[in-house]
Amino acid sequence: MCPIAILFCIYLMVVTSLKPKFHWQSKQVRKIRCWLGDRGASIFYYGISAGALALGLIVLGN
C-alpha cells in the first residue's frame, strides 16, 4: 500500500504543478475548480498529495 500512496502523491504533485490538459480539463477537476477556483483546487490537490505522502511514509516506517 505505501509504495502506491507515494507514487500517487508524486503523480498528483506533478500534474498539479504542470497542469496538463488531460488532467486539469477533466470532468472531476473542472468541478473542483468551479467550486474552489484554480488556486483553491491547486491547494486542495496539494493537500491530498501531502496526506498521501504522510500516509505512505507512516506505513513505510512501521
Backbone atoms as SQL, in Angstrom:
CREATE TABLE atoms (id INTEGER PRIMARY KEY, chain TEXT, resi INTEGER, resn TEXT, atom TEXT, x REAL, y REAL, z REAL);
INSERT INTO atoms VALUES
  (1, 'A', 1, 'MET', 'N', 0.822, -1.203, 0.000),
  (2, 'A', 1, 'MET', 'CA', 0.000, 0.000, 0.000),
  (3, 'A', 1, 'MET', 'C', 0.859, 1.256, 0.000),
  (4, 'A', 2, 'CYS', 'N', 1.927, 1.297, 0.777),
  (5, 'A', 2, 'CYS', 'CA', 2.690, 2.538, 0.886),
  (6, 'A', 2, 'CYS', 'C', 3.388, 2.937, -0.408),
  (7, 'A', 3, 'PRO', 'N', 3.950, 2.017, -1.204),
  (8, 'A', 3, 'PRO', 'CA', 4.542, 2.475, -2.467),
  (9, 'A', 3, 'PRO', 'C', 3.492, 3.065, -3.409),
  (10, 'A', 4, 'ILE', 'N', 2.288, 2.527, -3.385),
  (11, 'A', 4, 'ILE', 'CA', 1.223, 3.065, -4.227),
  (12, 'A', 4, 'ILE', 'C', 0.845, 4.469, -3.763),
  (13, 'A', 5, 'ALA', 'N', 0.751, 4.681, -2.463),
  (14, 'A', 5, 'ALA', 'CA', 0.419, 6.005, -1.935),
  (15, 'A', 5, 'ALA', 'C', 1.502, 7.018, -2.279),
  (16, 'A', 6, 'ILE', 'N', 2.757, 6.610, -2.191),
  (17, 'A', 6, 'ILE', 'CA', 3.860, 7.516, -2.510),
  (18, 'A', 6, 'ILE', 'C', 3.870, 7.840, -4.002),
  (19, 'A', 7, 'LEU', 'N', 3.641, 6.843, -4.852),
  (20, 'A', 7, 'LEU', 'CA', 3.578, 7.094, -6.296),
  (21, 'A', 7, 'LEU', 'C', 2.387, 7.990, -6.648),
  (22, 'A', 8, 'PHE', 'N', 1.256, 7.767, -5.991),
  (23, 'A', 8, 'PHE', 'CA', 0.090, 8.621, -6.196),
  (24, 'A', 8, 'PHE', 'C', 0.407, 10.060, -5.809),
  (25, 'A', 9, 'CYS', 'N', 1.105, 10.228, -4.714),
  (26, 'A', 9, 'CYS', 'CA', 1.495, 11.555, -4.242),
  (27, 'A', 9, 'CYS', 'C', 2.371, 12.258, -5.269),
  (28, 'A', 10, 'ILE', 'N', 3.370, 11.563, -5.777),
  (29, 'A', 10, 'ILE', 'CA', 4.270, 12.149, -6.769),
  (30, 'A', 10, 'ILE', 'C', 3.498, 12.521, -8.032),
  (31, 'A', 11, 'TYR', 'N', 2.647, 11.617, -8.495),
  (32, 'A', 11, 'TYR', 'CA', 1.832, 11.888, -9.686),
  (33, 'A', 11, 'TYR', 'C', 0.960, 13.122, -9.475),
  (34, 'A', 12, 'LEU', 'N', 0.292, 13.195, -8.341),
  (35, 'A', 12, 'LEU', 'CA', -0.618, 14.305, -8.081),
  (36, 'A', 12, 'LEU', 'C', 0.128, 15.624, -7.972),
  (37, 'A', 13, 'MET', 'N', 1.305, 15.609, -7.363),
  (38, 'A', 13, 'MET', 'CA', 2.104, 16.837, -7.285),
  (39, 'A', 13, 'MET', 'C', 2.533, 17.310, -8.673),
  (40, 'A', 14, 'VAL', 'N', 2.953, 16.370, -9.515),
  (41, 'A', 14, 'VAL', 'CA', 3.414, 16.729, -10.861),
  (42, 'A', 14, 'VAL', 'C', 2.270, 17.296, -11.693),
  (43, 'A', 15, 'VAL', 'N', 1.126, 16.617, -11.706),
  (44, 'A', 15, 'VAL', 'CA', 0.026, 17.108, -12.542),
  (45, 'A', 15, 'VAL', 'C', -0.580, 18.395, -11.991),
  (46, 'A', 16, 'THR', 'N', -0.497, 18.615, -10.687),
  (47, 'A', 16, 'THR', 'CA', -0.982, 19.874, -10.129),
  (48, 'A', 16, 'THR', 'C', -0.028, 21.011, -10.468),
  (49, 'A', 17, 'SER', 'N', 1.256, 20.730, -10.455),
  (50, 'A', 17, 'SER', 'CA', 2.243, 21.764, -10.783),
  (51, 'A', 17, 'SER', 'C', 2.241, 22.120, -12.263),
  (52, 'A', 18, 'LEU', 'N', 2.232, 21.100, -13.125),
  (53, 'A', 18, 'LEU', 'CA', 2.340, 21.333, -14.568),
  (54, 'A', 18, 'LEU', 'C', 1.006, 21.649, -15.238),
  (55, 'A', 19, 'LYS', 'N', -0.082, 21.244, -14.600),
  (56, 'A', 19, 'LYS', 'CA', -1.441, 21.445, -15.113),
  (57, 'A', 19, 'LYS', 'C', -1.619, 20.995, -16.571),
  (58, 'A', 20, 'PRO', 'N', -1.316, 19.731, -16.872),
  (59, 'A', 20, 'PRO', 'CA', -1.542, 19.256, -18.239),
  (60, 'A', 20, 'PRO', 'C', -3.042, 19.186, -18.536),
  (61, 'A', 21, 'LYS', 'N', -3.386, 19.370, -19.796),
  (62, 'A', 21, 'LYS', 'CA', -4.808, 19.432, -20.178),
  (63, 'A', 21, 'LYS', 'C', -5.562, 18.147, -19.880),
  (64, 'A', 22, 'PHE', 'N', -4.924, 16.989, -20.050),
  (65, 'A', 22, 'PHE', 'CA', -5.648, 15.733, -19.814),
  (66, 'A', 22, 'PHE', 'C', -6.116, 15.618, -18.371),
  (67, 'A', 23, 'HIS', 'N', -5.434, 16.278, -17.452),
  (68, 'A', 23, 'HIS', 'CA', -5.839, 16.226, -16.043),
  (69, 'A', 23, 'HIS', 'C', -6.641, 17.470, -15.661),
  (70, 'A', 24, 'TRP', 'N', -6.108, 18.630, -15.966),
  (71, 'A', 24, 'TRP', 'CA', -6.692, 19.882, -15.496),
  (72, 'A', 24, 'TRP', 'C', -8.042, 20.177, -16.148),
  (73, 'A', 25, 'GLN', 'N', -8.294, 19.618, -17.322),
  (74, 'A', 25, 'GLN', 'CA', -9.568, 19.828, -18.009),
  (75, 'A', 25, 'GLN', 'C', -10.520, 18.643, -17.856),
  (76, 'A', 26, 'SER', 'N', -10.162, 17.679, -17.015),
  (77, 'A', 26, 'SER', 'CA', -11.054, 16.533, -16.817),
  (78, 'A', 26, 'SER', 'C', -12.307, 16.969, -16.054),
  (79, 'A', 27, 'LYS', 'N', -13.331, 16.174, -16.160),
  (80, 'A', 27, 'LYS', 'CA', -14.630, 16.499, -15.574),
  (81, 'A', 27, 'LYS', 'C', -14.543, 16.709, -14.056),
  (82, 'A', 28, 'GLN', 'N', -13.856, 15.797, -13.373),
  (83, 'A', 28, 'GLN', 'CA', -13.775, 15.871, -11.919),
  (84, 'A', 28, 'GLN', 'C', -12.981, 17.097, -11.462),
  (85, 'A', 29, 'VAL', 'N', -11.874, 17.371, -12.139),
  (86, 'A', 29, 'VAL', 'CA', -11.041, 18.505, -11.744),
  (87, 'A', 29, 'VAL', 'C', -11.751, 19.820, -12.066),
  (88, 'A', 30, 'ARG', 'N', -12.442, 19.879, -13.194),
  (89, 'A', 30, 'ARG', 'CA', -13.198, 21.095, -13.523),
  (90, 'A', 30, 'ARG', 'C', -14.274, 21.376, -12.484),
  (91, 'A', 31, 'LYS', 'N', -14.865, 20.323, -11.929),
  (92, 'A', 31, 'LYS', 'CA', -15.880, 20.504, -10.888),
  (93, 'A', 31, 'LYS', 'C', -15.250, 21.118, -9.631),
  (94, 'A', 32, 'ILE', 'N', -14.098, 20.605, -9.227),
  (95, 'A', 32, 'ILE', 'CA', -13.384, 21.156, -8.069),
  (96, 'A', 32, 'ILE', 'C', -12.951, 22.591, -8.356),
  (97, 'A', 33, 'ARG', 'N', -12.466, 22.843, -9.576),
  (98, 'A', 33, 'ARG', 'CA', -12.052, 24.197, -9.957),
  (99, 'A', 33, 'ARG', 'C', -13.233, 25.161, -9.941),
  (100, 'A', 34, 'CYS', 'N', -14.400, 24.687, -10.319),
  (101, 'A', 34, 'CYS', 'CA', -15.603, 25.524, -10.293),
  (102, 'A', 34, 'CYS', 'C', -15.959, 25.899, -8.854),
  (103, 'A', 35, 'TRP', 'N', -15.851, 24.948, -7.952),
  (104, 'A', 35, 'TRP', 'CA', -16.186, 25.188, -6.544),
  (105, 'A', 35, 'TRP', 'C', -15.145, 26.051, -5.840),
  (106, 'A', 36, 'LEU', 'N', -13.855, 25.746, -6.063),
  (107, 'A', 36, 'LEU', 'CA', -12.789, 26.369, -5.283),
  (108, 'A', 36, 'LEU', 'C', -11.955, 27.391, -6.044),
  (109, 'A', 37, 'GLY', 'N', -12.093, 27.436, -7.362),
  (110, 'A', 37, 'GLY', 'CA', -11.223, 28.277, -8.174),
  (111, 'A', 37, 'GLY', 'C', -9.924, 27.537, -8.469),
  (112, 'A', 38, 'ASP', 'N', -9.130, 28.100, -9.369),
  (113, 'A', 38, 'ASP', 'CA', -7.881, 27.436, -9.756),
  (114, 'A', 38, 'ASP', 'C', -6.907, 27.322, -8.585),
  (115, 'A', 39, 'ARG', 'N', -6.738, 28.416, -7.863),
  (116, 'A', 39, 'ARG', 'CA', -5.799, 28.402, -6.732),
  (117, 'A', 39, 'ARG', 'C', -6.282, 27.464, -5.628),
  (118, 'A', 40, 'GLY', 'N', -7.559, 27.510, -5.329),
  (119, 'A', 40, 'GLY', 'CA', -8.120, 26.627, -4.313),
  (120, 'A', 40, 'GLY', 'C', -8.014, 25.164, -4.698),
  (121, 'A', 41, 'ALA', 'N', -8.227, 24.875, -5.980),
  (122, 'A', 41, 'ALA', 'CA', -8.102, 23.495, -6.452),
  (123, 'A', 41, 'ALA', 'C', -6.662, 23.021, -6.335),
  (124, 'A', 42, 'SER', 'N', -5.717, 23.893, -6.656),
  (125, 'A', 42, 'SER', 'CA', -4.303, 23.525, -6.509),
  (126, 'A', 42, 'SER', 'C', -3.979, 23.222, -5.052),
  (127, 'A', 43, 'ILE', 'N', -4.435, 24.081, -4.157),
  (128, 'A', 43, 'ILE', 'CA', -4.194, 23.860, -2.724),
  (129, 'A', 43, 'ILE', 'C', -4.859, 22.565, -2.272),
  (130, 'A', 44, 'PHE', 'N', -6.067, 22.318, -2.740),
  (131, 'A', 44, 'PHE', 'CA', -6.787, 21.090, -2.410),
  (132, 'A', 44, 'PHE', 'C', -6.000, 19.858, -2.843),
  (133, 'A', 45, 'TYR', 'N', -5.514, 19.862, -4.090),
  (134, 'A', 45, 'TYR', 'CA', -4.774, 18.704, -4.595),
  (135, 'A', 45, 'TYR', 'C', -3.402, 18.572, -3.946),
  (136, 'A', 46, 'TYR', 'N', -2.762, 19.686, -3.609),
  (137, 'A', 46, 'TYR', 'CA', -1.504, 19.595, -2.858),
  (138, 'A', 46, 'TYR', 'C', -1.759, 19.016, -1.464),
  (139, 'A', 47, 'GLY', 'N', -2.888, 19.359, -0.861),
  (140, 'A', 47, 'GLY', 'CA', -3.241, 18.799, 0.443),
  (141, 'A', 47, 'GLY', 'C', -3.480, 17.297, 0.383),
  (142, 'A', 48, 'ILE', 'N', -4.186, 16.854, -0.653),
  (143, 'A', 48, 'ILE', 'CA', -4.388, 15.416, -0.837),
  (144, 'A', 48, 'ILE', 'C', -3.045, 14.725, -1.034),
  (145, 'A', 49, 'SER', 'N', -2.184, 15.358, -1.810),
  (146, 'A', 49, 'SER', 'CA', -0.862, 14.793, -2.070),
  (147, 'A', 49, 'SER', 'C', -0.043, 14.701, -0.783),
  (148, 'A', 50, 'ALA', 'N', -0.085, 15.740, 0.024),
  (149, 'A', 50, 'ALA', 'CA', 0.651, 15.725, 1.290),
  (150, 'A', 50, 'ALA', 'C', 0.107, 14.641, 2.223),
  (151, 'A', 51, 'GLY', 'N', -1.205, 14.486, 2.260),
  (152, 'A', 51, 'GLY', 'CA', -1.805, 13.439, 3.082),
  (153, 'A', 51, 'GLY', 'C', -1.415, 12.048, 2.621),
  (154, 'A', 52, 'ALA', 'N', -1.400, 11.843, 1.306),
  (155, 'A', 52, 'ALA', 'CA', -0.996, 10.541, 0.763),
  (156, 'A', 52, 'ALA', 'C', 0.470, 10.270, 1.061),
  (157, 'A', 53, 'LEU', 'N', 1.306, 11.304, 0.966),
  (158, 'A', 53, 'LEU', 'CA', 2.724, 11.139, 1.279),
  (159, 'A', 53, 'LEU', 'C', 2.912, 10.800, 2.752),
  (160, 'A', 54, 'ALA', 'N', 2.210, 11.510, 3.629),
  (161, 'A', 54, 'ALA', 'CA', 2.311, 11.229, 5.061),
  (162, 'A', 54, 'ALA', 'C', 1.852, 9.805, 5.371),
  (163, 'A', 55, 'LEU', 'N', 0.743, 9.402, 4.792),
  (164, 'A', 55, 'LEU', 'CA', 0.240, 8.043, 4.994),
  (165, 'A', 55, 'LEU', 'C', 1.246, 7.014, 4.501),
  (166, 'A', 56, 'GLY', 'N', 1.791, 7.238, 3.316),
  (167, 'A', 56, 'GLY', 'CA', 2.775, 6.308, 2.762),
  (168, 'A', 56, 'GLY', 'C', 4.021, 6.203, 3.615),
  (169, 'A', 57, 'LEU', 'N', 4.497, 7.336, 4.124),
  (170, 'A', 57, 'LEU', 'CA', 5.703, 7.313, 4.954),
  (171, 'A', 57, 'LEU', 'C', 5.444, 6.685, 6.321),
  (172, 'A', 58, 'ILE', 'N', 4.266, 6.916, 6.880),
  (173, 'A', 58, 'ILE', 'CA', 3.926, 6.296, 8.168),
  (174, 'A', 58, 'ILE', 'C', 3.852, 4.785, 8.021),
  (175, 'A', 59, 'VAL', 'N', 3.182, 4.327, 6.977),
  (176, 'A', 59, 'VAL', 'CA', 3.064, 2.882, 6.748),
  (177, 'A', 59, 'VAL', 'C', 4.431, 2.289, 6.446),
  (178, 'A', 60, 'LEU', 'N', 5.242, 3.004, 5.678),
  (179, 'A', 60, 'LEU', 'CA', 6.579, 2.528, 5.340),
  (180, 'A', 60, 'LEU', 'C', 7.465, 2.433, 6.580),
  (181, 'A', 61, 'GLY', 'N', 7.269, 3.358, 7.525),
  (182, 'A', 61, 'GLY', 'CA', 8.070, 3.360, 8.748),
  (183, 'A', 61, 'GLY', 'C', 7.712, 2.242, 9.711),
  (184, 'A', 62, 'ASN', 'N', 6.504, 1.725, 9.625),
  (185, 'A', 62, 'ASN', 'CA', 6.081, 0.672, 10.565),
  (186, 'A', 62, 'ASN', 'C', 6.373, -0.651, 10.021);
